[in-house]
Amino acid sequence: MAAPKPSLRIGCAGWSIPSAQRSLFGEGETALERYATVFNGVEINSSFYRRHGVNTYERWAHSVPRDFLFSVKLPKSISHEARLRGCGSLLDKFMEETAGLGEKLGAILVQLPPSLMFETRAASTFFTMLRRRSAVPVVCEPRHPSWFEPSAEATFESHDISRVAADPPITDLSAAPGEAGPLHYWRWHGSPRMYYSSYSEEALAALASDVRAQLKRRVSAWVVFDNTAHGQAAANAARLKAILQPTTKGGSDA
C-alpha cells in the first residue's frame, strides 16, 4: 500500500483580516469564513488566554471547508501557571471544549514559558497525561535552551511530540523542526521585531525550500505566521503559499 501523501497547511495565528490584505480573500459572512477562502489551516491563540465553550468550537468547525484544520494553543493556566504540573483537571476541561472541533482539530500547540527548564520526569508525566486524552498531533514550542538537549529530544521522541521550528530562534537547533512526531511545524513570529516585522522574499524562499524538503520526505507540515501586530502575517502566508503552489499542486493539500 502506498504511503499517504503528506499534507501542507499554511496560515496565521488567528483569522483577523487586515484592511490592507482584504482583497486577498473571498466572500463570507464571518472573518473566519473569508479567511478560509485562502488558507486551509489556522492556529487558535485566544485559547491560551481564555476558555471557549464547546458550542463555540462547533460553530467554528461548521463554518470552514471540509479539509480545513485548526491548531489550538494550550491554555496558559496549564503551560505557564501550573507549568505542566498537577494539571489533569485542566487538561480534561480543555479536551472537552476542543472536542467541539471534531475531526477538524488538527494539532495541539504547547508553548512553554522561557523560564521553564526541562525536567525529564515533569515533561514525561505531562506528555503522558496529554497522550492519554488525545491522539491528535501535539507540537511543542520550548523557549528555554535546556529543551534542546538530547534528553529532551528523547522525551519528545518517546511521546511522539513534534518540536516547533521557531523564528526568531533561541538556539541554532530551535530554527529547525525536531525529528520526532508526525508532522513538522514552523511558527514564525516576525524578525527582527517579533510580532511586527514582515519577512523578506529571501526569507520566505528559504522557508519554502525547507518545507519542500520535508514534503519530499513524506512528512506533513504546518507553517503559521504569528507576526500579526501590524497585519504582516496574512501577506507573508499568502506569499509563501504562492511560492509553494507548484509543490502543493503536486500532492499536498495547501
C-alpha positions as CSV (number, residue, x, y, z in Angstrom):
1,M,0.0,0.0,0.0
2,A,1.3,3.4,-0.9
3,A,2.2,5.8,1.9
4,P,-0.3,8.6,2.4
5,K,0.5,11.9,0.7
6,P,2.0,14.5,3.0
7,S,-0.2,17.4,3.7
8,L,0.8,21.1,3.9
9,R,-1.1,23.8,5.9
10,I,-0.2,27.4,5.7
11,G,-1.9,30.0,7.8
12,C,-1.8,32.5,10.6
13,A,-2.2,32.8,14.3
14,G,-5.8,33.9,14.3
15,W,-8.0,34.8,11.4
16,S,-8.4,38.5,11.6
17,I,-8.0,40.1,8.1
18,P,-6.1,43.4,8.0
19,S,-7.7,46.0,5.7
20,A,-4.6,46.1,3.6
21,Q,-4.9,42.4,2.7
22,R,-8.7,42.3,2.4
23,S,-8.5,41.9,-1.4
24,L,-6.7,38.6,-1.0
25,F,-9.7,36.9,0.4
26,G,-13.1,35.8,-0.9
27,E,-16.6,36.4,0.4
28,G,-18.0,35.1,3.6
29,E,-20.4,36.0,6.4
30,T,-17.6,36.0,9.1
31,A,-13.9,36.7,9.1
32,L,-13.2,33.0,9.6
33,E,-15.2,32.1,6.5
34,R,-13.4,34.8,4.5
35,Y,-10.0,33.6,5.9
36,A,-10.8,30.0,4.9
37,T,-11.3,31.0,1.2
38,V,-7.5,31.3,1.0
39,F,-5.9,29.2,3.8
40,N,-6.5,25.6,4.9
41,G,-5.4,25.9,8.5
42,V,-5.4,28.3,11.4
43,E,-3.9,28.5,14.8
44,I,-6.3,29.4,17.6
45,N,-4.2,31.6,20.0
46,S,-7.2,33.0,22.0
47,S,-7.5,29.6,23.8
48,F,-4.2,30.5,25.6
49,Y,-5.9,33.4,27.3
50,R,-9.5,32.3,27.9
51,R,-11.7,29.3,27.6
52,H,-14.1,28.8,24.7
53,G,-17.3,26.7,25.1
54,V,-17.8,23.6,23.1
55,N,-20.5,25.3,21.1
56,T,-18.0,28.0,20.0
57,Y,-15.6,25.4,18.7
58,E,-18.5,23.6,17.0
59,R,-19.6,26.8,15.3
60,W,-16.0,27.4,14.0
61,A,-15.8,23.9,12.7
62,H,-19.1,24.1,10.8
63,S,-18.1,27.4,9.2
64,V,-15.0,26.2,7.3
65,P,-14.5,23.8,4.3
66,R,-14.2,20.1,4.8
67,D,-10.4,19.9,4.5
68,F,-9.7,22.9,6.8
69,L,-8.0,22.1,10.2
70,F,-7.4,24.0,13.4
71,S,-4.4,24.0,15.7
72,V,-5.3,25.0,19.2
73,K,-2.9,26.6,21.7
74,L,-2.9,25.1,25.2
75,P,-4.2,27.4,27.9
76,K,-1.6,29.4,29.9
77,S,-3.2,28.0,33.0
78,I,-1.5,24.7,32.1
79,S,1.7,25.8,30.4
80,H,2.6,29.0,32.3
81,E,0.7,28.9,35.6
82,A,0.8,25.2,36.5
83,R,4.0,24.8,34.5
84,L,2.8,21.4,33.3
85,R,2.4,20.0,36.8
86,G,-0.8,18.8,38.5
87,C,-3.0,19.9,35.6
88,G,-5.1,16.8,34.9
89,S,-8.4,18.5,35.5
90,L,-7.4,21.5,33.4
91,L,-6.5,19.2,30.6
92,D,-9.8,17.4,30.9
93,K,-11.7,20.8,30.5
94,F,-9.5,21.7,27.5
95,M,-10.1,18.4,25.7
96,E,-13.9,18.6,26.5
97,E,-14.1,22.0,25.0
98,T,-11.9,21.4,21.9
99,A,-13.9,18.2,21.2
100,G,-16.3,20.6,19.5
101,L,-13.9,20.8,16.6
102,G,-14.4,17.1,15.9
103,E,-12.2,15.9,13.0
104,K,-11.1,19.5,12.3
105,L,-8.8,19.5,15.3
106,G,-5.5,19.1,13.6
107,A,-3.0,19.8,16.3
108,I,-2.5,20.9,19.9
109,L,0.2,23.5,20.4
110,V,2.1,23.6,23.7
111,Q,4.1,26.8,24.0
112,L,6.3,26.9,27.1
113,P,7.4,29.9,29.1
114,P,11.0,31.0,28.5
115,S,11.8,30.4,32.2
116,L,10.6,26.7,32.2
117,M,13.7,24.4,32.2
118,F,13.5,20.9,31.0
119,E,12.9,18.2,33.7
120,T,12.6,14.7,32.4
121,R,10.1,13.5,35.0
122,A,7.8,16.5,34.8
123,A,7.8,16.6,31.0
124,S,7.3,12.9,30.6
125,T,4.4,12.9,33.1
126,F,2.7,15.8,31.4
127,F,3.0,14.4,27.9
128,T,1.8,11.0,29.1
129,M,-1.3,12.7,30.6
130,L,-1.9,14.6,27.3
131,R,-1.4,11.5,25.2
132,R,-3.9,9.5,27.3
133,R,-6.5,12.2,26.5
134,S,-5.9,12.7,22.8
135,A,-4.4,11.1,19.7
136,V,-4.2,14.4,17.9
137,P,-0.7,15.5,16.9
138,V,1.0,17.5,19.6
139,V,3.6,20.2,18.8
140,C,5.7,21.9,21.5
141,E,7.5,25.2,21.3
142,P,10.0,25.3,24.2
143,R,11.8,28.5,24.9
144,H,14.5,27.5,27.3
145,P,17.8,26.2,25.9
146,S,17.6,23.1,28.1
147,W,14.8,21.7,25.9
148,F,17.2,21.3,23.0
149,E,19.5,18.8,24.8
150,P,19.5,15.1,23.9
151,S,17.4,14.1,26.9
152,A,14.6,16.5,25.9
153,E,14.7,15.2,22.3
154,A,14.5,11.7,23.7
155,T,11.4,12.6,25.6
156,F,9.8,14.2,22.6
157,E,10.5,11.0,20.6
158,S,9.1,8.7,23.3
159,H,5.8,10.6,23.4
160,D,5.6,11.3,19.6
161,I,5.8,15.1,20.2
162,S,6.8,17.4,17.3
163,R,9.1,20.2,18.3
164,V,8.3,23.6,16.7
165,A,10.8,25.4,14.4
166,A,10.6,29.0,15.7
167,D,11.7,32.3,14.3
168,P,13.4,34.2,15.8
169,P,15.3,31.1,17.1
170,I,16.6,30.9,20.6
171,T,19.3,28.4,19.7
172,D,20.6,27.1,16.4
173,L,18.6,23.9,16.9
174,S,15.4,25.8,17.5
175,A,15.4,27.1,13.9
176,A,14.6,23.7,12.5
177,P,11.8,21.3,13.5
178,G,12.6,18.4,15.7
179,E,12.7,14.9,14.1
180,A,10.1,13.4,16.4
181,G,6.4,13.5,15.9
182,P,4.0,13.0,12.9
183,L,4.5,16.5,11.4
184,H,6.8,19.4,11.2
185,Y,5.6,22.8,12.4
186,W,7.0,26.2,11.8
187,R,6.0,29.2,13.9
188,W,7.4,32.5,12.5
189,H,6.8,35.4,14.9
190,G,8.4,38.2,12.9
191,S,12.0,39.2,12.7
192,P,13.9,41.4,13.7
193,R,10.9,42.7,15.7
194,M,8.8,39.9,17.0
195,Y,5.1,40.1,16.1
196,Y,5.6,43.2,14.0
197,S,8.2,42.7,11.3
198,S,7.4,41.3,7.8
199,Y,9.6,38.6,6.2
200,S,11.6,39.3,3.1
201,E,11.2,37.5,-0.2
202,E,14.6,35.8,0.5
203,A,13.5,34.6,3.9
204,L,10.2,33.2,2.5
205,A,12.0,31.5,-0.3
206,A,14.4,29.8,2.1
207,L,11.5,28.6,4.2
208,A,9.7,27.3,1.2
209,S,12.8,25.3,0.4
210,D,12.8,23.8,3.9
211,V,9.2,22.9,3.6
212,R,9.6,21.3,0.2
213,A,12.4,19.1,1.6
214,Q,10.1,17.8,4.3
215,L,7.3,17.1,1.9
216,K,9.7,15.1,-0.2
217,R,10.5,13.0,2.9
218,R,6.7,12.3,3.1
219,V,6.5,14.4,6.3
220,S,3.4,16.6,6.7
221,A,3.9,20.3,7.6
222,W,2.3,23.3,9.1
223,V,3.6,26.9,8.7
224,V,2.0,29.5,10.9
225,F,2.8,33.2,10.8
226,D,2.4,35.0,14.1
227,N,3.6,38.5,13.0
228,T,0.1,39.8,13.4
229,A,0.6,43.1,15.2
230,H,0.8,45.1,12.0
231,G,-1.1,42.7,9.8
232,Q,2.0,41.2,8.2
233,A,1.0,37.5,8.8
234,A,-1.6,37.3,6.1
235,A,0.6,38.8,3.5
236,N,3.5,36.6,4.4
237,A,1.4,33.4,4.5
238,A,-0.2,34.2,1.1
239,R,3.2,34.8,-0.4
240,L,4.6,31.6,0.9
241,K,1.6,29.7,-0.4
242,A,2.2,31.3,-3.9
243,I,5.9,30.3,-3.8
244,L,4.9,26.7,-2.9
245,Q,2.0,26.4,-5.3
246,P,3.7,24.2,-7.8
247,T,4.6,21.8,-4.9
248,T,1.1,21.8,-3.4
249,K,-0.4,21.1,-6.8
250,G,1.8,18.0,-6.9
251,G,0.2,16.2,-4.0
252,S,-0.2,18.1,-0.7
253,D,-3.4,20.0,0.2
254,A,-2.3,23.6,0.9
